[in-house]
Structure formats: C-alpha cells, structure tokens
Amino acid sequence: MRPKLLKQNDEETYFTLSTIHCKLKQQQYLYKEDNLIDSEPNKFRESELKSEEMIINLGPQHPSTHGVLRLEVLSDGEIIKEVVPHIGYLHPCFEKHAESLPYNQAIPFVDRMDYVAAMNSEHAYAMGVEKMLGISEQIPKRVEYIRVLVAEMNRIASHLIAVGTYGLDLGSFTPFFWIMRDREHILRLLEWASGARMLYNYIWIGGLFYDLPVGFEQRCREFITYFRPKVAELETILIDNKIFIDRTANVGVLPLNLAINSGITGPMLRASGLRFDLRRVDGYSVYPELEFEIPIGEGKMGKVGDCWDRTWIRVKEIYESLKIMEQCLAKLEGEHKRTREFDPQALVPKKIRPKAQELYMRAENPKGELGYFFRADGKSDVPFRCKARACSFVNLSILPELSRGVLIADLIAILGSIDIVLGEVDR
C-alpha cells in the first residue's frame, strides 16, 4: 500500500507508517521519583516514622466535589495523629486580576472564587466599592431588594450543595439527587434574570445589569410553595436518619472559644453556639428591614458544635432564606414594584475613581464572612490593592485541630461538614 502524500515540491515527500510510529514513541515526559516531593513537600518523612505509624494521602479530589485538596495524614493504625492540608492546585488569581483591572471589570473574577454562591460574593464587592465612592445611601430600594432576593436564592443553592454532597460523602445517594433537582430550579431562575447559569456578573457597582424579567416574582413564589415541603423531606431522609446521626453526632466537635480564636465564621461558628450573623451585626443593605431568625447549634443529637449541628444549621438557614425571599417579593410587588421609569443602571458610574483611602467591607456569605480590603490611590480607576478575606480558607484552617485523635473514617465526615470551595481557598 502506497503511503499518503503529505506535500509535493520539486521532489515528492512521503511519511511512511514507520516514521509516524517513531514520532509517536518520542518521550514526552521524564518521570522522576522526587517530582512530588520537590513540588509539594510533605511535612512527615518515612524515615522518621515510629512503629505502627503511616503516612496516607487523601485527595486531590475532583473540583466538583470538595475541590482539589490533598490531605497528608499521619496515622497510628486507624487513629489520626495529625492532618496537614496541602492546597494550591486551583488558582483563579482573583487578587492579581483585581489589581490589574478597573473596579467594575473585576466582578467576573469575584464570581469565580465561591462559584456556587456568586451572587453573594458580587453583593459584598459592589457594596465595598459603593462605600468608597460614597453612593451607598443613594442605591434605589428596588435594587437593594433585588440584590437581597438573588443573594438569598444563591444562599439556598449553596446550602443545598453543602448538605447534598455531605450526604454523598457519607454514603447517602438519594438526598444528593433530590438537592440537584431542586437546586436546578434556582439556577434556572437566576439564569433567567442574569443570562448566566453560575457566574452571573449581575450585581454591578451602583446598580444591576438588568431589572428582573416580567413574571419573575410569580415564578419565585411558585418555587417557594414547591420547595418548602421538599426541605422537610430532606430533613426526614437525611438529617434525622439514624445512620447519618451516628456518623456525625459527637464527631468533629468545635468548641466556641476555639472557633472564635481561629476566626471561624458562618454556619460553623453559629453551630458552636454563637448567634453571630453579619446580616444582623452589620445590618447592611435592606437586611435590617427584614425579619428572620439566626439558628445556632443546640447539641440535639450530640454535642454543640459537632458535624450534625453544622449540617442542621444549614438546613434551618434554608427555611430562613425562604422567609427573606417572601418579604423581598412582597416589597418588589408592592411599594417598590417595577415601573417604566426605573433604570437599574441609573447610578452605575462610567468611571470609578475613588478618593485615596483604605476600606474593608464584609458580608455574610453562605460559608461565612467574605471580606474585601481595598486600597485606592485616588489617581487610578484600578485598585492599588484588593485583598479577599475568604471564609473557606479560614474555616479550612481548623481541620487539623478537629481531626486529631479521630478515626480515619471520621476525617471524611469532618472535612465535608466544613463546606469549603477551593476557588475561595486558593484564590
């Protein structure tokens, strides 16, 4: 069989099958045993191990579960002596992007930190820049209620992921399918409003990308009516399940003083017994005008601050977010209803150049306190410094303390109860 003609000049040139075979056999990568050690050194060395001690690597895991995270575990049989989290496999470079772009162009990169709660992250960022510009009090009420509405919808979606994947970690499949089904309703509503499924760029500095579509409020009410009994079903099949309780109660107990000293925030802190929620403490946006409870851990199935309490808190917060949604919808259909004259971009500045200053803005994200530190030089529309205080990064730091002396199987339960997203850990 004649080989295929690839090109023809003065002289015909052929690539034979044997030539192609030789090219395919060329070495692409030279394996070295020390590559992993050189790139990400272990804390423990085999030569220093005592009798019965082992080094176990857990992860990296797929980015769609708990993210690309490797845990270096030193164990004595089935008992964990120490855990060292190794991060750095997923790096969206938010801070450097934000320091090389105008303030308004950084919002898509904000989305990519906690990519399952992008609306909440946008809300905090926009409020920070608005405060620097001195326009916080001028934001229209309709804009504020829409922001809170979509942020609470995203909070529910984030908590559904946290609870559903946690059940999956512990061997419960059915709740995961249920939460993915119900979360899809929220994602479709947010896509209807913003045009994007997960990374929205919807909350802009000074306003919104667009007003809510006509009929959006009614669809939200239909979702609330449908979804409230579904949360009760989720509680019955997972939270109150005896196997789930046995795997999570009295496991990974986080004492309140340790949580406070470690900077832990969000559901993890509230599960340890402190009623601390920035929506109440700082009273930003229109949250002071809304009625909702702040659930805290009660140790119903074990001890206050255990894995069960942390999961139970997230489910209770879903109910409270539904209450907030109903109140926002009442305002958006009542005194702040849509009009032809309403322009959600009326206050969006064409050029953002704050006065020279330093400012820290924080908000209550589904996973805890998300904060942005800005430093403006007063001469540029690009921030001189933009630092994100990521709640997932801080909350993950408590893992070694919670895991010391527990069984290896309990480490999976403890890690899942923290609810981290690696886009925020390694930002």
C-alpha positions in Angstrom: 0.0 0.0 0.0 1.4 3.4 -1.0 1.9 5.8 1.9 -0.2 9.0 1.9 1.3 12.0 0.1 1.6 14.9 2.5 3.2 17.6 0.4 4.8 18.0 -3.0 7.6 20.4 -4.1 10.3 19.6 -6.6 10.5 16.2 -5.0 7.7 14.1 -3.6 7.9 13.7 0.2 6.3 10.7 1.9 5.8 9.9 5.6 5.8 6.2 6.0 3.9 4.4 8.7 7.2 3.5 10.4 8.2 7.2 10.5 4.9 8.1 12.2 5.4 5.3 14.6 8.8 6.6 15.6 7.4 10.0 16.2 4.7 8.7 18.5 7.3 6.9 20.6 9.2 10.1 21.3 9.3 10.7 25.1 7.0 13.5 26.2 7.7 13.4 30.0 10.6 12.2 32.0 9.4 10.6 35.3 11.4 11.3 38.4 10.5 9.8 41.8 11.2 13.1 43.6 8.9 15.3 41.5 6.1 15.3 44.0 8.4 15.9 46.9 10.1 18.8 45.1 6.8 20.5 44.1 4.8 20.0 47.3 7.0 18.7 50.2 5.4 16.5 52.8 5.7 17.5 56.4 6.4 14.0 57.5 9.1 11.7 56.2 9.1 7.9 56.1 12.5 7.7 57.7 11.2 9.5 60.8 8.1 7.4 61.4 7.6 5.4 64.6 6.4 1.9 64.8 2.7 1.5 63.6 2.7 5.0 62.1 1.6 5.5 58.4 1.5 8.5 56.0 -1.7 8.5 54.0 -2.5 10.9 51.2 -6.2 11.7 50.8 -7.0 13.6 47.6 -6.7 15.6 45.4 -10.5 15.2 44.7 -12.5 16.3 41.7 -13.1 20.1 41.6 -16.9 19.5 41.6 -16.8 17.8 45.0 -14.7 19.3 47.6 -12.1 20.7 45.3 -8.5 19.9 44.5 -7.1 19.3 48.0 -4.6 16.9 49.3 -4.6 15.9 52.9 -1.4 14.5 54.3 -2.5 12.2 57.2 -0.2 10.8 59.8 -2.0 7.9 61.4 -1.3 5.3 64.1 -3.3 2.4 62.8 -6.9 3.8 62.4 -6.3 6.8 64.7 -5.2 10.1 63.1 -2.3 11.8 64.8 -2.1 14.8 62.6 -3.5 16.2 59.3 -1.8 18.6 57.0 -3.9 20.2 54.2 -2.0 20.9 51.0 -3.6 23.4 48.7 -2.6 25.2 45.6 -3.9 23.1 42.7 -6.7 25.5 41.7 -5.7 29.2 41.3 -8.0 31.7 39.7 -5.7 34.5 40.8 -8.5 36.8 41.9 -6.4 39.4 43.7 -3.9 39.9 40.9 -6.7 40.2 38.4 -8.5 42.7 40.6 -5.3 44.8 40.9 -4.8 45.0 37.1 -8.4 45.8 36.0 -10.8 48.7 36.7 -13.1 48.1 39.7 -16.1 47.2 37.6 -14.3 44.7 35.4 -13.2 42.6 38.3 -16.7 41.4 39.1 -16.5 38.3 36.8 -13.4 37.3 38.7 -15.3 37.7 42.0 -17.8 35.1 40.7 -15.1 32.6 40.3 -14.0 32.4 43.9 -17.1 30.9 45.5 -18.6 29.8 42.2 -21.6 28.1 43.9 -22.6 31.4 45.6 -21.5 34.1 43.1 -24.4 36.5 43.8 -23.4 36.8 47.4 -19.8 37.5 46.5 -20.8 40.1 44.0 -23.0 41.8 46.6 -20.2 42.2 49.1 -17.8 43.5 46.4 -20.2 46.0 45.0 -21.1 47.4 48.4 -17.4 47.9 49.2 -16.7 50.0 46.1 -20.0 51.9 46.5 -19.0 52.8 50.1 -15.6 54.1 48.8 -17.5 56.2 46.2 -19.9 57.5 48.8 -23.0 56.4 47.0 -24.2 53.6 49.3 -27.2 55.6 50.6 -28.3 56.5 47.1 -28.9 53.0 45.8 -32.6 52.6 44.9 -34.6 50.4 47.3 -35.8 48.2 44.4 -32.2 47.5 43.5 -31.4 46.6 47.1 -34.4 44.2 47.4 -33.5 42.5 44.2 -29.9 42.1 45.4 -31.0 40.5 48.6 -33.5 38.3 46.8 -31.0 36.8 44.4 -28.4 36.6 47.1 -30.7 34.5 49.3 -31.6 32.3 46.4 -27.9 31.7 45.9 -27.5 31.0 49.6 -30.2 28.3 49.4 -28.4 26.8 46.3 -25.1 26.8 48.2 -26.5 25.2 51.3 -28.2 22.5 49.1 -24.8 21.6 47.6 -23.3 21.5 51.1 -25.9 19.3 52.6 -26.4 17.0 49.5 -22.7 16.4 48.8 -22.2 15.8 52.5 -24.7 13.0 52.5 -22.9 11.6 49.4 -19.6 11.7 51.3 -21.2 9.5 54.0 -22.8 7.1 51.6 -26.3 8.6 51.1 -27.2 8.9 47.4 -30.9 9.8 47.4 -30.6 13.3 49.1 -27.9 14.3 46.6 -30.3 13.6 43.6 -33.0 15.5 45.4 -30.9 18.6 46.1 -29.6 18.7 42.5 -33.2 18.5 41.2 -34.3 21.4 43.5 -31.2 23.5 43.0 -31.8 23.4 39.3 -35.0 25.5 39.8 -32.9 28.2 41.4 -30.2 28.1 38.8 -32.8 28.5 36.0 -34.4 31.4 37.8 -31.0 33.1 38.2 -30.1 32.4 34.6 -33.4 34.0 33.5 -32.5 37.1 35.4 -28.8 37.4 34.5 -28.3 35.3 31.4 -25.7 33.1 33.1 -26.1 29.8 34.9 -23.5 30.1 37.7 -21.1 33.0 37.1 -23.6 35.9 36.9 -21.9 39.4 36.7 -25.4 40.6 37.6 -24.8 42.9 40.7 -23.0 45.9 39.3 -21.3 48.8 41.2 -24.2 51.3 41.6 -27.0 49.0 40.4 -27.8 45.9 38.5 -27.1 44.6 35.0 -30.8 44.4 34.3 -34.2 44.6 36.1 -36.0 41.3 36.9 -37.8 39.8 33.9 -41.6 40.2 33.9 -43.1 37.3 35.7 -40.0 36.6 37.8 -41.7 37.4 41.1 -44.5 35.0 40.4 -42.1 32.2 39.4 -40.2 32.7 42.7 -43.4 32.4 44.7 -44.3 29.2 42.9 -40.8 27.9 43.7 -41.2 28.7 47.4 -44.5 26.9 47.5 -43.0 23.9 45.8 -39.7 23.9 47.7 -40.7 24.3 51.4 -42.1 20.8 51.8 -39.1 19.4 49.9 -36.8 20.8 52.6 -38.9 19.0 55.2 -38.5 15.8 53.2 -34.7 16.4 53.1 -34.6 16.7 56.9 -36.5 13.5 57.3 -34.5 11.3 55.0 -31.0 12.7 55.9 -30.8 14.9 59.0 -33.0 12.7 61.1 -31.6 9.4 59.7 -30.1 7.2 62.4 -27.1 6.2 60.3 -26.4 9.9 59.5 -26.7 10.8 63.1 -24.3 8.0 64.2 -21.8 9.2 61.6 -22.0 12.9 62.6 -23.2 13.4 66.2 -20.3 13.9 68.7 -17.8 13.9 65.7 -15.6 16.9 65.0 -16.8 19.0 67.9 -15.7 22.6 67.6 -15.7 24.4 71.0 -16.9 28.0 70.8 -13.7 29.5 72.3 -11.6 27.7 69.7 -13.9 28.8 66.9 -13.7 32.4 67.9 -9.9 32.3 68.4 -9.4 30.7 65.0 -11.5 33.3 63.1 -14.2 30.8 62.1 -17.4 32.3 60.8 -20.7 31.4 59.2 -22.7 28.2 59.9 -19.6 26.7 61.5 -19.4 29.5 64.2 -23.2 29.5 64.7 -23.2 25.7 65.1 -20.8 26.2 68.0 -23.4 28.3 69.8 -22.7 32.0 68.9 -25.6 33.9 67.3 -23.3 35.9 65.0 -24.6 36.8 61.6 -23.3 39.9 59.7 -26.7 40.5 58.2 -27.8 41.4 61.7 -24.4 42.6 63.2 -23.5 45.0 60.4 -27.1 45.5 59.1 -26.0 46.1 55.5 -28.3 46.6 52.5 -32.0 46.2 53.5 -31.5 43.3 56.0 -32.4 45.5 59.0 -35.9 45.9 57.4 -36.4 42.1 57.1 -37.5 39.6 59.8 -35.6 36.3 60.1 -34.1 34.1 62.8 -30.5 33.2 63.3 -30.3 29.5 64.3 -27.5 28.3 66.5 -26.3 24.8 67.5 -28.1 23.2 70.3 -26.5 19.8 70.5 -29.8 18.0 70.0 -28.2 14.7 68.8 -24.7 15.0 70.3 -22.6 18.0 71.5 -22.9 21.6 70.5 -20.6 22.3 67.5 -20.4 18.8 66.1 -20.8 17.7 62.4 -24.5 17.1 62.9 -25.1 20.6 64.3 -23.2 22.2 61.3 -25.4 20.4 58.8 -28.6 21.1 60.8 -27.8 24.8 60.9 -27.5 24.9 57.1 -30.9 23.3 56.7 -32.5 25.7 59.2 -30.9 28.7 57.3 -32.6 27.5 54.1 -36.0 28.0 55.8 -34.9 31.5 56.9 -33.8 32.4 53.4 -37.2 31.4 52.1 -38.8 33.8 54.6 -36.4 36.6 53.4 -37.4 35.8 49.8 -41.1 36.1 50.6 -40.5 39.5 52.2 -38.4 40.8 49.3 -41.1 39.6 46.8 -43.8 41.5 48.8 -41.7 44.7 48.6 -40.9 44.2 44.9 -44.6 43.6 44.1 -45.8 46.4 46.4 -44.2 49.7 47.2 -41.1 49.1 45.1 -42.8 47.4 42.1 -41.4 47.8 38.6 -42.2 51.0 36.6 -41.3 52.1 33.1 -39.1 54.8 34.5 -37.0 52.5 36.7 -33.4 52.2 35.4 -31.3 49.7 37.4 -28.2 51.2 35.8 -29.0 54.8 36.7 -26.3 55.1 39.3 -23.7 52.9 37.7 -20.7 55.2 37.3 -19.0 55.4 33.9 -15.6 56.0 35.5 -14.8 54.6 39.0 -12.0 56.6 40.7 -12.4 56.6 44.5 -10.6 59.1 46.7 -7.3 57.9 48.2 -8.4 55.6 51.1 -8.3 52.2 52.7 -11.6 50.3 53.3 -12.7 46.9 54.4 -16.1 45.6 53.5 -17.6 42.3 54.7 -20.8 40.4 54.2 -22.4 37.2 55.4 -21.8 34.6 52.6 -23.2 31.1 52.8 -19.9 29.8 54.1 -19.1 32.7 56.4 -17.6 36.2 56.4 -16.4 37.2 53.0 -14.4 40.5 53.2 -12.7 42.7 50.7 -9.9 45.1 51.6 -9.4 48.0 49.1 -6.6 50.5 48.9 -7.2 53.3 46.4 -4.6 55.9 45.5 -7.1 58.5 44.2 -5.4 58.7 40.8 -6.5 55.5 39.1 -9.6 53.5 38.3 -7.6 50.4 39.2 -7.3 49.5 42.9 -3.7 49.7 44.2 -4.6 46.7 46.4 -7.6 44.4 46.6 -7.4 41.6 49.1 -10.1 39.0 49.7 -10.7 37.5 53.1 -12.1 34.2 52.0 -14.2 32.3 54.6 -13.4 28.9 53.1 -9.7 29.4 53.6 -10.0 30.4 57.2 -12.6 27.7 58.0 -10.3 25.0 56.5 -7.5 26.0 58.9 -9.4 24.4 61.8 -9.3 20.9 60.1 -6.0 19.7 61.8 -7.4 20.6 65.2 -10.7 18.9 64.7 -9.1 15.8 63.2 -6.6 15.0 65.9 -7.3 11.7 67.6 -10.3 10.7 65.4 -10.8 7.7 63.2 -9.8 7.9 59.5 -13.5 7.4 58.5 -14.4 10.4 60.7 -12.0 12.7 58.8 -14.2 12.5 55.8 -17.2 13.5 57.9 -15.3 16.4 59.4 -14.0 17.7 56.1 -17.4 17.6 54.5 -19.0 19.4 57.4 -16.7 22.4 56.9 -18.2 23.1 53.4 -15.3 24.6 51.5 -14.9 25.6 47.9 -11.4 25.6 46.6 -11.9 28.6 44.3 -12.0 30.6 47.5 -9.3 28.6 49.4 -6.7 29.0 46.7 -7.8 32.3 45.2 
